[in-house]
Amino acid sequence: MNTDLVAALAAELGAPLAPERLAEVAVQLQGQLAGHRSLPAEELEGVEPAIAFDPAAAFEHTREE
């Protein structure tokens, strides 16, 4: 996992990350995918997400005609 891959994935998902967040997100993503480096909820308390989540945008459906 590297920062270029994380940046490409984030951009493809429509959620580009600030350059200073890429290395941290790469480590977290690699850990999550590998099934280790999980952090207990207490350690995550107060940590801000990398992006804002807008459910309306995530679940917006367009009908192709």
Buried (B, 14 or more C-beta within 10 A) or exposed (E): BEBEEBBEBBEEEEBBBEEEBBEEBBBBBBBEEEEEEEEEEEEEEEEEEBBEEEEEEEEEEEEEE
